[in-house]
Amino acid sequence: MRGPHALQPIDVPTLTAVLDGAHAEVRNQVREQLGAHAAMVHEAPGLATDDYRERVLAILQDSAQQGLTGLGFPKEYGGAGDVGGSIAAFETLAFGDLSVLVKFGVQFGLFGGAILHLGTARHHDRYLADLVAGRLLGCFAMSETGHGSNVQALGTRATYDVDTREFVVHTPTVAARKDYIGNAAAHGRMAVVFAQLEVGGEQHGVHALLVPIRDEQGGVLPGVSTEDCGHKHGLNGVDNGRLGFDHVRVPRENLLNRYADVTEDGTYASSIDNPDRRFFTTLGTLVQGRISVGGGGIGATKLALTLATRYGLRRRQFGAPGADTEAVLMDYRAHQRRLLPLVARTYALHFAQADLVDRLDRIFSADEPPAGELGDDPLEAAELERLRRELESDAAGVKAVATWHATAAIQTCREACGGAGYLSANRLGMLRADTDVFTTFEGDNTVLLQLVAKGLLTEFRDSFENLDPIGTARFVAAQAVESVAEKTSWWQLAERLRDAVPRGDNDNAGLLDRDYHLALFRWRDDHVRSALARRLKAGIDAGDDPFEVFSRCQDHVLLAARVHVEYLVLEAFDRAINAQPEGPTRAILAALCDLATLSQIEADCGWFQEHGRLSAARSKAITAMVGELCAALRPHAADLVAAFGVPEELLDVEMLAG
Amino acid sequence: MRGPHALQPIDVPTLTAVLDGAHAEVRNQVREQLGAHAAMVHEAPGLATDDYRERVLAILQDSAQQGLTGLGFPKEYGGAGDVGGSIAAFETLAFGDLSVLVKFGVQFGLFGGAILHLGTARHHDRYLADLVAGRLLGCFAMSETGHGSNVQALGTRATYDVDTREFVVHTPTVAARKDYIGNAAAHGRMAVVFAQLEVGGEQHGVHALLVPIRDEQGGVLPGVSTEDCGHKHGLNGVDNGRLGFDHVRVPRENLLNRYADVTEDGTYASSIDNPDRRFFTTLGTLVQGRISVGGGGIGATKLALTLATRYGLRRRQFGAPGADTEAVLMDYRAHQRRLLPLVARTYALHFAQADLVDRLDRIFSADEPPAGELGDDPLEAAELERLRRELESDAAGVKAVATWHATAAIQTCREACGGAGYLSANRLGMLRADTDVFTTFEGDNTVLLQLVAKGLLTEFRDSFENLDPIGTARFVAAQAVESVAEKTSWWQLAERLRDAVPRGDNDNAGLLDRDYHLALFRWRDDHVRSALARRLKAGIDAGDDPFEVFSRCQDHVLLAARVHVEYLVLEAFDRAINAQPEGPTRAILAALCDLATLSQIEADCGWFQEHGRLSAARSKAITAMVGELCAALRPHAADLVAAFGVPEELLDVEMLAG
């Protein structure tokens, strides 16, 4: 049996440099900032909600005054025009207090991002400098009590009053109040409100507009009602609240009018004719938030794994017979198996995330290009549009997978530290609670995966631009015949790929061959997708109720999305490894990739056997190999987490003291 | 394809009566008590730690004054002598605030239980009435900073001073301080301290003795040091703390001397000669705590599932095309798949738990029998001992499986309620955080499963009474040859059982046949166990280092325990169903059992395929059948959770209002 190669010692700074990538400088700046917040991190669990909120606000404002919060904004407004860097900074902030992270996300990512991407010069000139500097705090008021995921069905109304040239913003029902909104309970002075736009009696769908909610002294403005969401499972340093509007009037100019505008005389005009497409373009600006949340989840996971791995390397329990001391937990295979595949998968997700950030950076740079350079040519614009859609879909998928990973991994870290893991002084409890909502906000993971699957099935066709999952079934039935045929040829391709995989005489041949892993994951991606298309079509063709057809296949829909993301993650890791020169760093990354991938195959070995892609013997061989890879990586456990680069001040916890 | 039978409407009171079983009256009493605590339940998330602790204490003392806390204690001390009832009450308390639950557990289960079971009349007469009445609050001081799981290696010392006829209790190192101890930070006045007993220079292993720690006014006594564990991830209404002893002297009579005593002149004597066996007998009193924690986890899961199911039945999102209203979440197959198998498994675990409680009740009744009735006959005593060991092992296994289920199920419930699930007002966040430590306390789940596996491999032989997992490998190597042979015959038996299973011509034959499920689970139990024994033996026979052999097989050890517990759970559910008359209640239980079992097989379909027990087609058929069972149970979802009998006042949360 060919086992994993013996691994040479890790050069930690080199590995950190590989992880930090293009944004090493920004990441290191944030690491330094975080040191200054260490006290706050350790005190947070005991703070009363009001104190906690004020502490978090103070950190935000302090950072803004030091000029550290404008990274993603244009230079003319006090920013640095570095979108990729801003996300790298956000990911690194996740080593600190997560209420601070989320407050930053609300203020600069959501509120600031909406004004930047949905507004035009008049909004930029008036608000961006203030918001970057933390003088204008704001809300991103999209979710409502009645509608979180189905944004197209929001109930808040914005009706144009041609006489006064104002929009009248109104909350018609309790279900339509804005809910879970960060900065709404206490600190926000303005909100980007998503509402159904009505002009001259005609409905134009969801649009965003700026609505002041508090005056300079923090008093709630007339017509606005606010309510505190109260205590939350986590993130209690963020003041989430509810907003209601009783016929609140704002000037016409408050409409964020990048994609649509209303003239003074009440004429609605948009550069995007199709209302669904307009809606999705508007929502497309959420992509940065989703990528940020995914990155934040990965960052928090790195922190948790660093804590748990270090604890596992010092905590002793039971031991070898006759030995003077008990064995450290990490010397138990079961403990290795609990933690090391999570470390490996965190590396894998890191590279998938880095890939998204690169693509976002390129697209956003192309999006607002120097005059005449790109985007004027319609063909290039179409290509940009395609890249943007693909990014949105991939970002949704990686966000879902990465935040579920965070939830599971941090939970395992907590348990792996036993009672110590339960004490707030050791950070893991708060990490679990704070990150818990990551699977829900910026898009519920289950809904996001359905979005991914829809993109896969429809190849992002315009005619299918609507969130309604049922539509997927109908679309596939109506139009996807040739698409299914295409998928069949992919399948054949995959079969050929499979035949190319070295199998040899024994069950272990090629187990550590990354091309085999890639072929297997790609085959699964193609197979699940084409089988799903056939199944949806068969149901509709048989005349079954489309809702019933969709519902029956829903797990298949989710699986199609998930396996697609797994393929993306592996591809990204593979590219990152191939970009490294031969040597110990490349070897350790390859071993991590093997472990991450084989663990995934092991977890899905039932599916692979069902589909004739793993024999029983080979499936068992994979389980054995996962164990061997854990053993091979065990001596490097400390270095593997050290390379994440969590500042020592943030690891200064009771259970690791002395 | 034979699908699940159409199910008739559920009669909720009948189903509740089946669940409540023999302890319906006690459960209903607690349900009424809990109504009075509803306000506290809803206010808890916002309480400062000190307030919260005092509120919890007040509830405990109030309950004690009403005579509600003595259920498990003898009548002469204000109790009811109803061990089973006391655990049923504890399970039901889990619908309320879990800090209250755990404070009850510390005071009456651990502290009270230790005095009851490890002490003798002198301790009972002096303390039981006061502790039942909540006048004497106490601690169960076993865990130390350095040792949680490996209790035999505790560092606290109790040295007999023959001159003064006192024990000197001492904490020699920081690692030996008592840690995570409930009631230690604030309310406890006395502690049952587990310490290494030394008499006349001779070590006798871990024994328990009573050490006063605070005076009547709450002042810490000389020589005792206390420290607050501070904020915890959950259960902040319980005052966990650390205790240190600086040569603290207690009278000789403070030794809890049921199994061993020291005479005035310093002679050590025990009714149990073998020190390991004595230690395990002492620890055996923990069984009640473990059963309680498992039951508490199941109770909390019932509450969470009730909340999430009700929310899923009212929350609408997206929907069928052309429909006026959006669809309720529970009409989506993916949502059914998320929640209904968890409901089914909670039923399954309920019956496994009820079985443990019955056995505990019988054993503890036999344990302190009316004079001459039972226990005098040595043969009966041996049988009692065997039953007790088996119960300890099964209780450890069910505790591990049930508390991991609680962690996963409550997490899923939180996510299934989206943002609403994250607000503390809706209870799920606190439920998650409070129950999180259930997988750790009263025995870390991973360690408990190793204990189960050890019992399976050694059939509870005396010679192998020690917690050290490495010993397992050596024991198996040294003595288990004929045991392995026996297991081979079990295997053959299982093969015959398998052949007896109706398979028919298609892949669905027998899928809903409970005898088939039982045969499959039993075969897996036998197979994994015997394969493990062979593997351990082969490693030792080959001369490999025993620690290495054990570590290599550790996942196999854990699997052996887990699949054994799965078999126990299915057996218990099967018996409970068979005890019901034919009719709608029996039919619904059978459908739940099918769903619980097939979901487990689906989750492990890789293993069953690897071992030739599922064909690919049959594995796929199981996945399809799980979906069908979910659809069949969907119309009954509200009733299935209503039957858990959570008082309405405890379900009066924001997201279910209006």
Interface residues (C-beta under 8 A of the other chain):
Chain A: P45 G46 A48 T49 S143 G146 H147 G148 S149 N150 A153 V174 D179 Y180 C229 G230 H231 K232 H233 G234 R316 Q317 F318 G319 A320 P321 A323 E326 A327 D331 Y332 R333 A334 R337 T407 Q411 R414 E415 G418 G419 G421 Y422 L423 S424 A425 L428 G429 M430 R432 A433 D436 V437 T439 T440 F441 D444 N445 T446 L467 D468 P469 I470 G471 R474 D545 P546 F547 S551 R552 C553 Q554 D555 V557 L558 E602 D604 C605 G606 W607 F608 Q609 E610 H611 G612 A616 S619 K620 G627 G658
Chain B: P45 G46 A48 T49 S143 G146 H147 G148 S149 N150 A153 V174 D179 Y180 C229 G230 H231 K232 H233 G234 R316 Q317 F318 G319 A320 P321 A323 E326 A327 D331 Y332 R333 A334 R337 T407 Q411 R414 E415 G418 G419 G421 Y422 L423 S424 A425 L428 G429 M430 R432 A433 D436 V437 T439 T440 F441 D444 N445 T446 L467 D468 P469 I470 G471 R474 D545 P546 F547 S551 R552 C553 Q554 D555 V557 L558 E602 D604 C605 G606 W607 F608 Q609 E610 H611 G612 A616 S619 K620 G627 G658
